[in-house]
Structures are given as structure tokens and as C-alpha cells.
Amino acid sequence: MSAPSLTPSKAASARHAQPPVDGGPPQRGGAFARSLKRNLTAHGFLIGAVLCFAFFSWYPMVREFFLAFQKTDHGEVSWVGLDNLETVFNDPAFWQAWRNTALFTVLALVLGFAVPFVVAIVINELRHGKGYLRLLVYLPVMLPPVASVLLFKYLYDPGYGLLNEMFGFFGLPEQQWLQDPGLSMLSVVIASTWMNMGGAALIYLAALQGIPGELYEAAELDGAGLLRKIWHVTIPQTRLILSLMLLMQIIATMQVFVEPFLLTGGAGPEGSTTTVVYLIYQYAFNFNNYGAAAALGLLLLVLLAGFSAAYVKLSRAEDE
């Protein structure tokens, strides 16, 4: 008798039902191996980034926490508890540094927070030359901070500085910009605002370009002018970006160091530009008291973490 013939569908089922002859790995394992090989480069970059963060960011933070409660004497480390915090609190420059830092933060928010937003609105309203203006606004950010600070040091020079030359041309009295305790902090804020406003202005500009034009058209039909459109359309539509940039600017200004250090030598006339970070620098590199420096840095970290936690809580409350 002849063997029964198989239909094409049954033959295909029989072939699929037969086990692999070569004894290779199961299909699932092969897919996993191919996926792992395909993503090996991505995993390598991810591991490298984690290691960089761990070594350059997380480890110094943990090390600072332990240093805040330790004291190093001739290479011997001992635990001193809250003695470093007591040393910091009893320093007369401690409260002055916090007052100066708070003053810098307030002035920087008045100028550095409002000016980039206004610049972004002006650029957004223009029809031509937006690319050149964006480059012009962002140019100070691309300059090295030292070069920018030296430029302002030349502008503020009491003898041949450009600002005093302009004041003399208009018949105004010359000013001791960096030597006067009442003007030194304002001078530092102006320099810092010019150096750092480019990035914020471009972020605001990107947010403004995402606002639907129909909202402005509806506001114009209701008879709204420029200021009313900004108040009722622009600010509500960019509220999230504005609040985020406010938090980032508070954190950045509370850590100011480069501008006062290069412009006024750090302390400034009568200590008028001594900031918290500069006081940390003095403890660590001038007084060789790393425990006190770490304790002051820990206080600054707690304060900034409190600002961040308050921002997150307020943001969640508004979303709900």
C-alpha cells in the first residue's frame, strides 16, 4: 500500500512541529542575544554616564556630609559632632555672607529674571532678523566667564572705564563701581545678568513660539493691547517655564562665586560682596578648615533642597 499523501497545510504543520536538527538555542534566547547586542552601545554609554555622576557628583556629596562632622589634624581624622557647625555660626562673616547672597539673589531675580523674558518677547514680535538677534543675545554665554568678567572690570574702572567716560560725557558724576560698598553688589549683578541671560532668553523664546496665534487674535478682537496680551495670554501660557526658570535661577544665584571673586576679589569693599560660596572657598583653601567648609556647604544644600521641595509641592498643588 502506498503511504497516505499530506496536504500542503499538514506538511507545513509537520515541519514546524519537528525539533531543530542543529540543536541551536531556543528562539527566545536568540532574540534576547540579538537585543543585547543591538543595545550594547547604549548600555555602555549609560554605564559610563552613571559612573561619571557617581564619581564626580554623588561621591563628593556623600563625602561632604561626613566631612561636616569630622576634623582633620595632621592627617588624623576624628569625629567632632556639631563643632564645625558651631564654628560656622560663630563666624562674624557668616551672617554677612548670607545677607549678601540674599541681596544678590533678589537683585538677580529683578534683573536676570525679567530682562531675558522681555528680550524674548521683543525678539518674538519682530518679523525679520530673529536669527541674528538670537545669536547676538546668546553670544555672551559662549564667551569664557573670565573674559566676560575682565571686560566688565575694564568698563567699571574708575580711571579710564567706559561707564565713567559716558557719565562724564553727559555731565554726570563718576562712580566707584567696584570700590563703593553701596554699588559693588549691583555692579556684580549687572555683569552676571549680561553673562547668563542668553540661555534663559532662548528658552523663553522657544516657549513663546509654542503659543497658538489664535489666542492673541482673540485677545485683539476683545480690544486687548500689548500689555494686556502679555498679562492674560503670554504669562499664563508660559507659567510652567517661568516657574521652572525661577527655581533654577534661585539655585544658581545662591551659588554665585565667579563674578564677585574676579571683579572684587571675593570679599569686596567692607565685605559687601562676600557670598556663602566664597566663604566656603575661604574656609577650605585659605584657612584649611575643610570641616567648616563642608558644614557650610551642607547648610546651603539643605536650603536649596528646601526650595526645590517647596517648588515640587506647589507645582503638584496647582496641577491638582
Disulfide bonds with the S-S distance in Angstrom:
none
